[in-house]
Amino acid sequence: MSRGLLWIDGKSGFADVSIRMGMLTKIKKLGARVPGKAWIWIAVLISAASNAIVSKLHNLGQCHLAADGKNPISFCNIFFTGSVVAFFTLLLSHPGEAKPAKIRGWSKNDWFLTLVSGALAGAIAPIMFFKALAATTVTNVVLAQTIEIPMVLILAWLIRGEKTTPTAVVGAMVAFLGVILTSILGHDGLIHIMRGDVLTIAGTFSGVLATQLSRDVLQKISPILYGIIRNGLGSILFAIIVLRAYGPAHFGEVFNTYLWEWTLVYGSIVVVGGQLTWLLGVKTAKAGDIALAVAFTPVAGVFFAYLLLGEK
């Protein structure tokens, strides 16, 4: 394999470490030159594809069961290992960001916002989304996520006092009505909220709340440092929650080589790329810009679900 190429087939995946380090360096250098709203759009596309990618990887695991008959690429395993890979990718590529001097002088409020937003975005929201994917289709998850649009505007107003344009408000209301109509038309004229819908809405709320809380923090620290904290904290919290709820056996396949081959690609490209572009965007973008980009998520999400999973 030549240096600088990404090789993936139906059995395994590997991404050269130098590629990932170079990608992060380029993103960091571009951060100051590219408008925040542009980063948001890139992040939305990555996010729209991520649900379908995770489900695709889960399906691949079903074709390569472990010796005990379990799927090594379970939703639980891929989230945990993906966060671990993302944490070490960010830490090893930018070790200077983890120096104590970077956080010297932080107030209690800074620590509170960082830890709470990191826990929400790094553990709570992903847990909800992965449980939702296990309970329903990617298309249903994507459609339920449309409620993120009004959530962004409402929480930006409640937490930051940020006002938005009438056009953005109308667009958010249309998106919300779209979710309701989808629920009605999809269940014989009755509003029928499924478990997957509830989990998706809970995950969406956690993610939006984390975004609004982190916007002030990102004015003081870099997206790289925030990503290190978020993935490190998220990995620890997720492990604690799973171990307490399901026991050690739930992580029985966490050291499976097939799982890690794919996680190296998923964690270092999809997770890190999605997080950094999103954090670079929310650092300067307005709530209206975020809501507008998020409104495109259902279309892109359904497209990727069809492209990668054949869902119609």
PAZAPA-4460 file (N, C-alpha, C; in steps of 0.05 Angstrom, whole numbers, plus 32768, in hexadecimal, padded with zeros to 4 digits):
% residues 312
    n_x    n_y    n_z   ca_x   ca_y   ca_z    c_x    c_y    c_z   seq   type   mol
   8011   7FE8   8000   8000   8000   8000   8012   8019   8000     1      M     A
   800D   802B   7FEE   801D   8043   7FEC   8016   8056   8003     2      S     A
   8029   8066   800C   8024   8079   8021   8011   808F   8018     3      R     A
   7FFE   8096   8029   7FEB   80AB   8022   7FD1   80A1   8016     4      G     A
   7FCE   8086   8015   7FB5   807C   800A   7FA5   8070   8020     5      L     A
   7F8B   8071   801D   7F78   8064   8030   7F6E   804B   8023     6      L     A
   7F71   8035   8031   7F69   801B   8025   7F53   800F   8035     7      W     A
   7F3D   8009   8028   7F26   7FFD   8036   7F1A   7FE8   8024     8      I     A
   7F14   7FD1   802E   7F04   7FBD   801F   7EEF   7FB1   8032     9      D     A
   7EE2   7F9C   8028   7ECC   7F91   8038   7ED6   7F82   8050    10      G     A
   7EEF   7F7E   8054   7EF9   7F6E   806A   7F08   7F7E   807F    11      K     A
   7F16   7F93   8076   7F25   7FA2   808A   7F29   7FBE   8081    12      S     A
   7F33   7FCF   8093   7F38   7FEB   808C   7F51   7FF5   809B    13      G     A
   7F60   8007   808D   7F77   8012   809A   7F7D   802D   808F    14      F     A
   7F83   8040   80A0   7F8A   805B   8098   7FA5   8062   80A3    15      A     A
   7FB8   806A   8092   7FD3   8070   809A   7FD2   8087   80AE    16      D     A
   7FE1   8084   80C4   7FE1   8098   80D9   7FE9   80B3   80CF    17      V     A
   7FFC   80B4   80BD   8005   80CE   80B2   7FEF   80DD   80A4    18      S     A
   7FDD   80CE   8097   7FC6   80DA   8089   7FB5   80E9   809D    19      I     A
   7FAF   80DC   80B4   7F9D   80E8   80C7   7FAA   8101   80D4    20      R     A
   7FC4   80FF   80DA   7FD2   8116   80E5   7FD2   812D   80D2    21      M     A
   7FD7   8127   80B9   7FD8   813C   80A4   7FBC   8149   80A1    22      G     A
   7FA7   8138   80A2   7F8C   8143   809E   7F85   8156   80B5    23      M     A
   7F8C   814F   80CE   7F86   8160   80E5   7F95   817B   80E3    24      L     A
   7FAE   8179   80DA   7FBF   8192   80D8   7FB2   81A4   80C3    25      T     A
   7FAA   8199   80AD   7F9E   81AA   8098   7F84   81B6   80A1    26      K     A
   7F73   81A7   80AF   7F5A   81B1   80B9   7F5F   81C8   80CD    27      I     A
   7F73   81C5   80DE   7F79   81DA   80F2   7F83   81F3   80E4    28      K     A
   7F94   81F1   80CF   7F9E   8208   80C1   7F87   8216   80B2    29      K     A
   7F74   8207   80A7   7F5F   8213   8098   7F4A   821F   80AA    30      L     A
   7F4A   8217   80C4   7F35   8220   80D6   7F30   823E   80D7    31      G     A
   7F46   824D   80D7   7F43   826A   80D9   7F3B   8277   80BE    32      A     A
   7F3F   826A   80A8   7F3A   8276   808E   7F1E   826F   8083    33      R     A
   7F14   8258   808A   7EFA   824F   8080   7EE3   8259   8092    34      V     A
   7ECE   8265   8087   7EB7   826F   8097   7EAB   8258   80A7    35      P     A
   7EA1   8260   80BF   7E95   824C   80D1   7E7E   823D   80C4    36      G     A
   7E6D   824B   80B4   7E56   823E   80A8   7E5F   8228   8094    37      K     A
   7E76   822C   8087   7E80   8218   8075   7E88   81FE   8084    38      A     A
   7E95   8202   809B   7E9C   81EA   80AB   7E83   81DC   80B4    39      W     A
   7E6E   81EB   80BB   7E55   81DE   80C4   7E4A   81CD   80AE    40      I     A
   7E4B   81D6   8095   7E40   81C7   807F   7E50   81AD   807A    41      W     A
   7E6A   81AF   807D   7E7B   8197   807A   7E75   8183   8090    42      I     A
   7E72   818D   80A9   7E6C   817C   80BF   7E51   816E   80BC    43      A     A
   7E3D   817D   80B1   7E23   8172   80AD   7E24   815B   809A    44      V     A
   7E33   815D   8084   7E36   8148   8071   7E43   812F   807E    45      L     A
   7E58   8133   808E   7E65   811D   809B   7E51   8110   80AF    46      I     A
   7E43   8120   80BE   7E2F   8116   80D1   7E19   8106   80C3    47      S     A
   7E10   8111   80AC   7DFB   8104   809D   7E03   80E8   8094    48      A     A
   7E1D   80E5   808D   7E27   80CC   8084   7E2E   80B9   809B    49      A     A
   7E33   80C4   80B2   7E3E   80B3   80C8   7E2A   809E   80D1    50      S     A
   7E10   80A4   80D3   7DFD   8090   80DC   7DFC   8078   80C9    51      N     A
   7DFD   807E   80AF   7DFD   8068   809B   7E17   8059   809C    52      A     A
   7E2D   8067   80A1   7E47   8059   80A2   7E48   8046   80BA    53      I     A
   7E3E   804F   80D1   7E3D   803E   80E9   7E2C   8025   80E4    54      V     A
   7E15   8029   80D8   7E04   8012   80D2   7E11   7FFF   80BE    55      S     A
   7E1F   800A   80AB   7E2D   7FFA   8097   7E43   7FE9   80A5    56      K     A
   7E52   7FF6   80B7   7E67   7FE7   80C5   7E5B   7FD1   80D7    57      L     A
   7E44   7FD7   80E3   7E36   7FC3   80F3   7E2E   7FAB   80E2    58      H     A
   7E24   7FB1   80CA   7E1D   7F9B   80B8   7E35   7F8B   80AF    59      N     A
   7E4C   7F98   80AB   7E65   7F89   80A5   7E6D   7F77   80BC    60      L     A
   7E69   7F80   80D4   7E6F   7F70   80EB   7E5E   7F57   80ED    61      G     A
   7E45   7F59   80E3   7E33   7F42   80E3   7E3E   7F2C   80D0    62      Q     A
   7E4E   7F34   80BD   7E59   7F21   80AA   7E74   7F16   80B4    63      C     A
   7E7F   7F21   80C9   7E98   7F18   80D4   7E96   7F15   80F2    64      H     A
   7E85   7F02   80FA   7E7F   7EFE   8117   7E98   7EF4   8125    65      L     A
   7E9A   7EFA   813F   7EB0   7EF1   8150   7EAC   7ED3   8156    66      A     A
   7EC0   7EC8   8164   7EBF   7EAB   816A   7EA6   7EA4   817B    67      A     A
   7E9D   7EB6   818B   7E86   7EB0   819C   7E6B   7EB7   818F    68      D     A
   7E6C   7EBE   8175   7E54   7EC3   8166   7E4A   7EDF   8167    69      G     A
   7E58   7EF1   8176   7E4E   7F0D   8179   7E5A   7F1E   8163    70      K     A
   7E4B   7F34   815D   7E54   7F47   8149   7E6A   7F59   8156    71      N     A
   7E83   7F58   814C   7E98   7F69   8158   7E93   7F87   8154    72      P     A
   7E85   7F8E   813E   7E80   7FAA   8139   7E64   7FB1   8142    73      I     A
   7E5F   7FAE   815C   7E45   7FB6   8168   7E45   7FD4   816A    74      S     A
   7E2D   7FDF   816D   7E2B   7FFC   816F   7E3A   8006   8188    75      F     A
   7E3A   7FF6   819D   7E48   7FFD   81B6   7E66   7FFE   81B1    76      C     A
   7E70   7FE9   81A5   7E8D   7FE7   81A0   7E98   7FFC   818E    77      N     A
   7E89   8002   8179   7E94   8015   8165   7E93   8032   8170    78      I     A
   7E80   8038   8181   7E81   8052   818E   7E98   8055   81A1    79      F     A
   7E9C   8041   81B2   7EB1   8043   81C6   7ECD   8043   81B9    80      F     A
   7ED2   8031   81A7   7EEC   8030   819A   7EF0   8048   8187    81      T     A
   7EDA   8052   817B   7EDC   806A   816A   7EE5   8082   817A    82      G     A
   7EDA   8085   8192   7EE1   809B   81A4   7EFE   8099   81AD    83      S     A
   7F06   8081   81B3   7F22   807C   81BC   7F36   8083   81A5    84      V     A
   7F30   807A   818D   7F41   8081   8176   7F42   809F   8171    85      V     A
   7F2A   80AC   8173   7F29   80C9   816E   7F39   80D7   8184    86      A     A
   7F37   80CE   819D   7F46   80DB   81B2   7F65   80D9   81AD    87      F     A
   7F6F   80C2   81A7   7F8C   80BF   81A3   7F95   80CC   8189    88      F     A
   7F83   80CC   8174   7F8B   80DA   815B   7F8F   80F8   8160    89      T     A
   7F7D   8104   816F   7F80   8121   8175   7F97   8126   8188    90      L     A
   7F9A   8115   819C   7FB0   8119   81B0   7FCB   8115   81A4    91      L     A
   7FCF   8100   8194   7FE9   80FA   8188   7FF1   810E   8172    92      L     A
   7FDC   8118   8164   7FE2   812A   814E   7FE7   8146   8157    93      S     A
   7FDD   814D   816F   7FE1   8168   817A   7FE7   8166   8198    94      H     A
   7FFD   815A   81A0   8003   8156   81BD   8005   8171   81CC    95      P     A
   800C   8186   81BE   800F   81A0   81CB   7FF5   81AB   81D6    96      G     A
   7FDE   81A1   81CA   7FC4   81AB   81D3   7FBC   81A1   81EF    97      E     A
   7FC9   818B   81F8   7FC2   817F   8211   7FD3   818A   8228    98      A     A
   7FE3   819E   8223   7FF4   81A9   8239   7FE3   81B8   824D    99      K     A
   7FEB   81B6   8267   7FDB   81C4   827C   7FD8   81E2   8278   100      P     A
   7FEC   81EE   826A   7FEB   820B   8265   7FD2   8213   8255   101      A     A
   7FC8   8200   8245   7FB1   8206   8234   7F98   820B   8244   102      K     A
   7F96   8200   825C   7F7E   8203   826C   7F83   8212   8286   103      I     A
   7F9B   821D   8289   7FA2   822D   82A1   7F91   8246   82A2   104      R     A
   7F86   824C   82B9   7F76   8264   82BB   7F58   825F   82B5   105      G     A
   7F51   8247   82B0   7F34   8241   82AB   7F24   8246   82C5   106      W     A
   7F0C   8251   82C1   7EFA   8255   82D7   7EE9   823C   82DC   107      S     A
   7EDB   823B   82F2   7ECA   8224   82F8   7EB4   8221   82E2   108      K     A
   7EAB   8238   82D8   7E96   8238   82C3   7EA1   822C   82A9   109      N     A
   7EBB   8232   82A3   7EC7   8226   828B   7EC9   8208   828D   110      D     A
   7ED1   81FF   82A5   7ED3   81E2   82A9   7EB8   81D5   82A8   111      W     A
   7EA4   81E2   82B4   7E89   81D7   82B4   7E7E   81D4   8298   112      F     A
   7E80   81E9   8288   7E76   81E9   826C   7E85   81D4   825C   113      L     A
   7E9F   81D2   825F   7EAF   81BF   8250   7EA8   81A2   8257   114      T     A
   7EA6   819C   8270   7EA0   8180   8279   7E84   8178   8272   115      L     A
   7E71   818A   8277   7E55   8183   8271   7E50   8180   8253   116      V     A
   7E5A   8194   8243   7E57   8192   8226   7E66   817A   821B   117      S     A
   7E7E   8174   8226   7E8D   815D   821D   7E7F   8143   8223   118      G     A
   7E73   8141   823B   7E64   8129   8242   7E4B   8125   8231   119      A     A
   7E3D   813B   822C   7E25   8139   821B   7E2C   8131   81FF   120      L     A
   7E40   813F   81F3   7E47   8139   81D7   7E57   8120   81D4   121      A     A
   7E68   8119   81E8   7E7A   8103   81E5   7E6F   80E8   81EF   122      G     A
   7E5A   80E9   81FF   7E4F   80D0   820A   7E31   80CD   8208   123      A     A
   7E22   80E0   8213   7E05   80DE   8215   7DF8   80DE   81F9   124      I     A
   7DFF   80F2   81E8   7DF3   80F3   81CE   7DF9   80DB   81BC   125      A     A
   7E13   80D3   81BB   7E19   80BB   81AB   7E0C   80A2   81B4   126      P     A
   7E0A   809E   81CF   7DFC   8087   81D9   7DDF   8086   81D0   127      I     A
   7DD2   809D   81D1   7DB6   809E   81C8   7DB3   8098   81AA   128      M     A
   7DC6   80A2   819A   7DC5   809E   817D   7DCB   8081   8176   129      F     A
   7DDE   8075   8183   7DE5   8059   817D   7DCE   8046   8186   130      F     A
   7DC1   804C   819C   7DAB   803C   81A5   7D93   803F   8192   131      K     A
   7D90   8058   8187   7D7B   805D   8174   7D80   804D   815A   132      A     A
   7D99   804D   8151   7DA0   803E   8138   7D9B   8020   813C   133      L     A
   7D9E   8016   8155   7D99   7FFA   815A   7D7B   7FF4   815B   134      A     A
   7D6A   8009   815F   7D4E   8005   8162   7D3E   800C   8149   135      A     A
   7D49   801B   8136   7D3A   8023   811E   7D4D   8026   8107   136      T     A
   7D43   802F   80F0   7D53   8032   80D8   7D62   804D   80D8   137      T     A
   7D77   804F   80C8   7D86   8068   80C6   7D74   807E   80BC   138      V     A
   7D62   8078   80A9   7D50   808C   809D   7D3E   8098   80B3   139      T     A
   7D33   8087   80C5   7D22   8091   80DA   7D32   80A3   80EE   140      N     A
   7D4B   809B   80F4   7D5C   80AB   8105   7D61   80C6   80F9   141      V     A
   7D67   80C6   80DF   7D6D   80DF   80D1   7D54   80F2   80D1   142      V     A
   7D3D   80E7   80CC   7D25   80F7   80CC   7D1E   8103   80E7   143      L     A
   7D22   80F2   80FC   7D1C   80FC   8117   7D30   8111   8120   144      A     A
   7D48   8110   8115   7D5D   8124   811B   7D56   8140   8111   145      Q     A
   7D42   8141   8100   7D3A   815B   80F5   7D31   816E   810B   146      T     A
   7D29   8164   8121   7D21   8174   8138   7D38   8185   8142   147      I     A
   7D50   817E   813A   7D68   818D   8142   7D66   81AB   8139   148      E     A
   7D59   81B0   8123   7D58   81CB   8118   7D4B   81DF   812B   149      I     A
   7D32   81D9   8135   7D26   81EC   8148   7D35   81EB   8163   150      P     A
   7D40   81D4   816A   7D4F   81D2   8183   7D67   81E5   8183   151      M     A
   7D75   81E7   816D   7D8D   81F9   816B   7D84   8216   8170   152      V     A
   7D6F   821F   8163   7D66   823A   8166   7D5C   8240   8182   153      L     A
   7D4D   822D   818E   7D41   8232   81A8   7D57   8232   81BE   154      I     A
   7D69   821F   81BD   7D7E   821E   81D1   7D92   8235   81CE   155      L     A
   7D97   823E   81B6   7DA9   8255   81B1   7D9D   826E   81BD   156      A     A
   7D83   8270   81BC   7D75   8287   81C7   7D74   8285   81E6   157      W     A
   7D6E   826D   81F1   7D6B   826A   820E   7D86   826C   821C   158      L     A
   7D9B   8260   8210   7DB5   825F   821E   7DC6   8278   8218   159      I     A
   7DC6   8281   81FF   7DD8   8296   81F6   7DC9   82B0   81F0   160      R     A
   7DAF   82B0   81F0   7DA0   82C8   81EA   7DA3   82D0   81CD   161      G     A
   7DA9   82BD   81BC   7DAF   82C2   81A0   7D95   82C3   818F   162      E     A
   7D8F   82D9   8183   7D78   82DC   8172   7D7E   82D3   8156   163      K     A
   7D69   82CA   8148   7D6D   82C1   812C   7D59   82CE   811A   164      T     A
   7D5B   82C9   8101   7D4A   82D6   80ED   7D2F   82C8   80EB   165      T     A
   7D1A   82D6   80E3   7CFF   82CA   80DF   7D00   82B2   80CC   166      P     A
   7D11   82B4   80B7   7D13   829F   80A4   7D1D   8285   80B1   167      T     A
   7D30   8287   80C2   7D3B   826F   80D0   7D25   8263   80E2   168      A     A
   7D16   8275   80F0   7D00   826B   8101   7CEB   825C   80F1   169      V     A
   7CE3   8267   80DA   7CCF   825A   80C9   7CDA   8240   80BF   170      V     A
   7CF3   823F   80B7   7D00   8227   80AE   7D00   8211   80C3   171      G     A
   7D06   8219   80DC   7D06   8207   80F2   7CEB   81FB   80F8   172      A     A
   7CD6   820C   80F6   7CBA   8203   80FA   7CB2   81EF   80E4   173      M     A
   7CBA   81F5   80CC   7CB3   81E3   80B5   7CC0   81C8   80BA   174      V     A
   7CDA   81C9   80C3   7CE8   81B0   80C8   7CDA   819F   80DE   175      A     A
   7CD2   81AD   80F3   7CC4   81A0   8109   7CAA   8194   8100   176      F     A
   7C9B   81A3   80F0   7C82   8198   80E6   7C87   8180   80D4   177      L     A
   7C9D   8181   80C6   7CA5   816B   80B4   7CA8   8151   80C4   178      G     A
   7CB5   8153   80DC   7CB8   813C   80ED   7C9D   8130   80F6   179      V     A
   7C8B   8142   80FE   7C70   813A   8106   7C61   812C   80EF   180      I     A
   7C62   8138   80D8   7C54   812D   80C1   7C60   8112   80B9   181      L     A
   7C7A   8110   80BB   7C87   80F6   80B4   7C7E   80E1   80C7   182      T     A
   7C7B   80E8   80E1   7C71   80D4   80F5   7C55   80CC   80EF   183      S     A
   7C44   80DF   80E6   7C28   80D9   80E1   7C25   80C8   80C8   184      I     A
   7C32   80D1   80B2   7C2F   80C3   8098   7C3D   80A8   8099   185      L     A
   7C51   80A5   80AA   7C60   808C   80AB   7C53   8077   80BD   186      G     A
   7C3D   807F   80CB   7C31   806C   80DD   7C12   806C   80DB   187      H     A
   7C09   806B   80C2   7BEC   8069   80BC   7BDB   807F   80C9   188      D     A
   7BE6   8098   80C8   7BD6   80AE   80D1   7BD6   80B3   80EF   189      G     A
   7BE6   80A4   80FE   7BE8   80A8   811A   7C05   80B0   8122   190      L     A
   7C07   80C2   8135   7C21   80CA   813E   7C2B   80B3   8150   191      I     A
   7C3F   80A5   8148   7C49   808E   8156   7C67   8091   815B   192      H     A
   7C6E   8099   8173   7C8A   809D   8179   7C97   8083   8181   193      I     A
   7CAB   807A   8172   7CB9   8061   8177   7CD0   8066   818A   194      M     A
   7CDB   8050   8195   7CF1   8052   81A7   7D09   805F   819A   195      R     A
   7D0E   8058   8180   7D24   8064   8172   7D21   8082   816F   196      G     A
   7D08   808C   816B   7D03   80A8   8169   7D0A   80B7   8183   197      D     A
   7D01   80AB   8199   7D06   80B8   81B3   7D24   80B9   81B9   198      V     A
   7D32   80A4   81B3   7D4F   80A3   81B7   7D5D   80B8   81A5   199      L     A
   7D54   80BA   818D   7D60   80CE   817A   7D5B   80EA   8184   200      T     A
   7D43   80F0   818D   7D3D   810B   8197   7D4D   8111   81B0   201      I     A
   7D50   80FD   81C2   7D61   8101   81DA   7D7E   8106   81D2   202      A     A
   7D88   80F7   81BF   7DA4   80FB   81B6   7DA7   8116   81A8   203      G     A
   7D93   811E   8199   7D95   8138   818B   7D95   814F   819F   204      T     A
   7D84   814D   81B3   7D83   8162   81C7   7D9E   8164   81D6   205      F     A
   7DAA   814D   81DD   7DC3   814D   81EB   7DD9   8159   81DA   206      S     A
   7DD9   8153   81C0   7DED   815E   81AE   7DEA   817C   81AA   207      G     A
   7DD2   8185   81A7   7DCD   81A2   81A3   7DD4   81B2   81BC   208      V     A
   7DCC   81A7   81D3   7DD3   81B4   81EC   7DF1   81B6   81F0   209      L     A
   7DFF   81A0   81E9   7E1D   81A0   81EB   7E29   81B5   81D8   210      A     A
   7E1E   81B8   81C1   7E28   81CC   81AD   7E25   81E8   81B8   211      T     A
   7E0E   81EF   81C3   7E0A   820A   81CE   7E1B   820F   81E6   212      Q     A
   7E1F   81FB   81F7   7E30   81FF   820F   7E4D   8202   8207   213      L     A
   7E55   81F5   81F1   7E72   81F5   81EA   7E7A   820E   81DA   214      S     A
   7E67   821E   81D1   7E6E   8234   81C0   7E7F   8249   81CE   215      R     A
   7E7A   824E   81E8   7E8A   8260   81F7   7EA5   8254   81FD   216      D     A
   7EA6   823A   8203   7EBF   822C   8209   7ED2   822E   81F1   217      V     A
   7EC7   822B   81D9   7ED7   822A   81C1   7EE3   8245   81BA   218      L     A
   7EDB   825A   81C8   7EE8   8274   81C5   7F02   8275   81D4   219      Q     A
   7F06   8262   81E7   7F1D   8263   81F9   7F31   824C   81F2   220      K     A
   7F27   8236   81E8   7F39   821F   81E1   7F34   8217   81C4   221      I     A
   7F47   8208   81BA   7F46   81FF   819E   7F33   81E8   819B   222      S     A
   7F27   81E4   8183   7F17   81CC   817E   7F26   81B2   8183   223      P     A
   7F40   81B2   817F   7F51   819A   8183   7F50   8192   81A1   224      I     A
   7F55   81A6   81B3   7F55   81A0   81D0   7F3A   8198   81D9   225      L     A
   7F25   81A6   81CF   7F0A   819F   81D7   7F04   8182   81CE   226      Y     A
   7F0D   817B   81B6   7F08   8160   81AC   7F16   814B   81BC   227      G     A
   7F2E   8151   81C6   7F3D   813F   81D8   7F2D   813A   81F1   228      I     A
   7F24   8150   81FD   7F14   814E   8216   7EFA   813F   8211   229      I     A
   7EED   8146   81FC   7ED3   813A   81F5   7ED5   811C   81F1   230      R     A
   7EE8   8113   81E1   7EEB   80F7   81DB   7EF6   80E7   81F3   231      N     A
   7F08   80F3   8202   7F13   80E6   821A   7EFD   80E2   822F   232      G     A
   7EEF   80F8   8234   7ED9   80F7   8248   7EC3   80E4   823E   233      L     A
   7EBC   80E6   8225   7EA7   80D6   821A   7EAD   80B8   821C   234      G     A
   7EC6   80B1   8216   7ECE   8094   8217   7ECB   808A   8233   235      S     A
   7ED4   8099   8247   7ED3   8091   8263   7EB6   808E   826D   236      I     A
   7EA6   80A3   8267   7E8A   80A2   8270   7E7B   808B   8263   237      L     A
   7E80   8088   8249   7E72   8072   823A   7E79   8057   8246   238      F     A
   7E92   8052   824C   7E9B   8039   8257   7E8E   8034   8272   239      A     A
   7E8D   8049   8283   7E81   8047   829D   7E63   8040   829B   240      I     A
   7E55   804E   828A   7E38   8049   8286   7E33   802D   827D   241      I     A
   7E42   8024   8268   7E3D   8009   825D   7E44   7FF4   8271   242      V     A
   7E5B   7FF7   8280   7E63   7FE3   8293   7E4F   7FE0   82AA   243      L     A
   7E44   7FF7   82B3   7E30   7FF6   82C8   7E15   7FEB   82BF   244      R     A
   7E0E   7FF1   82A6   7DF4   7FE9   829C   7DF3   7FCC   8292   245      A     A
   7E09   7FC4   8284   7E09   7FAA   8277   7E1E   7F96   8281   246      Y     A
   7E32   7FA0   828F   7E48   7F8F   8299   7E5F   7F8D   8285   247      G     A
   7E75   7F82   828E   7E8E   7F80   827D   7E8A   7F70   8263   248      P     A
   7E77   7F5C   8264   7E73   7F4B   824D   7E6A   7F5B   8234   249      A     A
   7E5F   7F73   8238   7E56   7F82   8221   7E6D   7F8D   8211   250      H     A
   7E85   7F8E   821D   7E9D   7F96   820E   7EAE   7F7E   8207   251      F     A
   7EA2   7F67   8204   7EB0   7F4E   81FF   7EC0   7F4E   81E6   252      G     A
   7EB7   7F5C   81D1   7EC5   7F5C   81B7   7ED4   7F76   81B2   253      E     A
   7ED9   7F86   81C7   7EE5   7FA0   81C3   7F02   7F9F   81B9   254      V     A
   7F0F   7F88   81BC   7F2A   7F86   81B2   7F2C   7F76   8198   255      F     A
   7F15   7F71   818C   7F15   7F62   8173   7F24   7F72   815D   256      N     A
   7F36   7F64   814E   7F46   7F72   813A   7F36   7F7D   8123   257      T     A
   7F21   7F6F   811B   7F10   7F78   8105   7F02   7F92   810D   258      Y     A
   7EF9   7F94   8125   7EED   7FAD   812F   7F01   7FC4   812E   259      L     A
   7F19   7FC0   8137   7F2D   7FD5   8138   7F37   7FDD   811D   260      W     A
   7F37   7FCB   810A   7F3F   7FD2   80EE   7F2D   7FE7   80E3   261      E     A
   7F13   7FE3   80E7   7EFF   7FF6   80DD   7EFE   800F   80EE   262      W     A
   7F02   800C   8108   7F00   8023   811A   7F17   8037   8115   263      T     A
   7F2E   802E   810C   7F44   8040   8105   7F3B   8054   80EF   264      L     A
   7F2B   804A   80DD   7F21   805B   80C7   7F0A   806C   80D2   265      V     A
   7EF6   8060   80DE   7EDF   806E   80E8   7EE6   8083   80FD   266      Y     A
   7EF6   807C   8111   7EFC   808E   8126   7F0D   80A6   811E   267      G     A
   7F22   80A0   810D   7F35   80B5   8106   7F2B   80C7   80F0   268      S     A
   7F19   80BE   80DF   7F0F   80CE   80C9   7EF3   80D9   80CE   269      I     A
   7EE0   80C7   80D3   7EC4   80CF   80D6   7EC0   80DE   80F0   270      V     A
   7EC9   80D2   8107   7EC5   80DE   8121   7ED5   80F8   8124   271      V     A
   7EEF   80F7   811F   7F00   810E   8122   7EF9   8124   810D   272      V     A
   7EF6   811C   80F4   7EEF   812F   80DF   7ED5   813D   80E5   273      G     A
   7EC1   812D   80ED   7EA6   8139   80F3   7EA7   814C   810A   274      G     A
   7EB5   8144   8120   7EB6   8155   8138   7EC5   816F   8132   275      Q     A
   7EDC   816D   8126   7EEC   8185   8122   7EDE   8199   8110   276      L     A
   7ED3   8190   80FA   7EC5   81A3   80E8   7EAD   81AF   80F6   277      T     A
   7E9F   81A0   8106   7E88   81AB   8115   7E91   81BF   8129   278      W     A
   7EA6   81B9   8138   7EB0   81CB   814D   7EBB   81E5   8141   279      L     A
   7EC9   81E3   812A   7ED3   81FA   811D   7EBC   820C   8113   280      L     A
   7EA5   81FF   810C   7E8E   820E   8102   7E7F   821C   8118   281      G     A
   7E79   820D   812E   7E69   8219   8143   7E78   822F   8152   282      V     A
   7E92   8230   814F   7EA2   8244   815C   7E9B   8260   8153   283      K     A
   7E93   8263   8139   7E8D   827D   812E   7E72   827F   8121   284      T     A
   7E65   8269   811A   7E4C   826A   810C   7E35   8272   811F   285      A     A
   7E21   827F   8113   7E09   8286   8122   7DF5   826F   8123   286      K     A
   7DE2   8271   8135   7DCE   825C   8138   7DBE   8258   811E   287      A     A
   7DB8   826E   8110   7DA9   826C   80F7   7DB9   825D   80E2   288      G     A
   7DD4   8262   80E1   7DE5   8253   80CE   7DE5   8235   80D4   289      D     A
   7DE7   822F   80EE   7DE7   8213   80F6   7DCD   8206   80EF   290      I     A
   7DB6   8213   80F5   7D9C   8208   80F0   7D98   8203   80D2   291      A     A
   7DA1   8216   80C2   7D9E   8213   80A5   7DAD   81FB   809A   292      L     A
   7DC6   81F7   80A3   7DD6   81E0   809B   7DCA   81C6   80A4   293      A     A
   7DC1   81C6   80BD   7DB5   81AE   80C9   7D9C   81A6   80BA   294      V     A
   7D8D   81BA   80AF   7D75   81B4   809F   7D7B   81A2   8088   295      A     A
   7D93   81A2   807E   7D9B   8191   8067   7DA1   8174   806F   296      F     A
   7DA4   816F   808A   7DAC   8155   8093   7D99   813E   808B   297      T     A
   7D7F   8142   808D   7D6D   812C   8085   7D71   8123   8068   298      P     A
   7D73   8136   8055   7D77   8130   8039   7D91   8120   8035   299      V     A
   7DA7   812A   8041   7DC1   811D   803E   7DC0   8102   804D   300      A     A
   7DB4   8101   8064   7DB3   80E8   8073   7DA4   80D2   8064   301      G     A
   7D8D   80D9   8059   7D7D   80C5   8049   7D8D   80BC   8031   302      V     A
   7D9B   80CF   8024   7DAB   80C8   800D   7DC1   80B4   8014   303      F     A
   7DCF   80B9   802A   7DE5   80A6   8032   7DDA   808C   803B   304      F     A
   7DC2   808C   8048   7DB5   8073   8050   7DAE   8062   8038   305      A     A
   7DA5   806F   8022   7D9F   8061   8009   7DB9   8058   7FFC   306      Y     A
   7DCD   8069   7FFB   7DE6   8063   7FED   7DF5   804C   7FFB   307      L     A
   7DF7   804C   8015   7E07   8039   8024   7DF8   8020   802D   308      L     A
   7DDE   8024   8033   7DCE   800E   803F   7DB7   8005   802D   309      L     A
   7DB1   8014   8018   7D9B   800C   8006   7D80   8012   8012   310      G     A
   7D7E   8022   8028   7D65   8029   8034   7D54   803B   8021   311      E     A
   7D3B   8036   8020   7D29   8046   800F   7D12   8052   801F   312      K     A
***
